[in-house]
């Protein structure tokens, strides 16, 4: 399933170029265009799910595969030893701006606190 207007669906289809770092049959990982750290990779399911809750409800096995690919990316990027962060923004108040579920693998420097007090 895809959404014709979704930028990530267009990346999956090959209509928009990306710098891929990992791909499985159902998951793709590519570098963020506006990295917030030396390592900043987005990991997404190829099928379109709007957010984490929708993915988890519809296909828990795929959600697990996305997490496994994220860990593989962290290891391949060399941030698994010193530490890395995995997060998914969900909903407008959560900071989500592309409504195709995506997880950020971020590392390569000390990241500090997750949310400012």
URHU-V538912 format. One record per residue. N is the residue number from 1. PSI is psi in whole degrees, -180 to 180 (none if undefined). Layout:
N PSI
N PSI
//
This chain:
1 139
2 167
3 117
4 -25
5 -2
6 126
7 -37
8 -35
9 -36
10 -35
11 -45
12 -41
13 -12
14 8
15 -24
16 129
17 152
18 163
19 96
20 142
21 -18
22 145
23 138
24 -175
25 -33
26 0
27 147
28 144
29 134
30 157
31 139
32 137
33 -25
34 71
35 142
36 -2
37 167
38 -38
39 121
40 100
41 138
42 135
43 123
44 151
45 147
46 -34
47 150
48 119
49 135
50 -37
51 180
52 -45
53 -41
54 -43
55 -48
56 -39
57 -39
58 -37
59 78
60 -33
61 -39
62 -39
63 -43
64 -38
65 -40
66 -44
67 -40
68 -42
69 -39
70 -44
71 -39
72 -41
73 -46
74 -43
75 -45
76 -32
77 -7
78 20
79 -1
80 -29
81 -57
82 -22
83 150
84 168
85 140
86 124
87 156
88 122
89 136
90 120
91 162
92 -44
93 -24
94 -1
95 9
96 127
97 -15
98 120
99 53
100 118
101 134
102 144
103 136
104 126
105 113
106 135
107 -168
108 0
109 162
110 131
111 -17
112 -170
113 151
114 -46
115 132
116 145
117 none
//
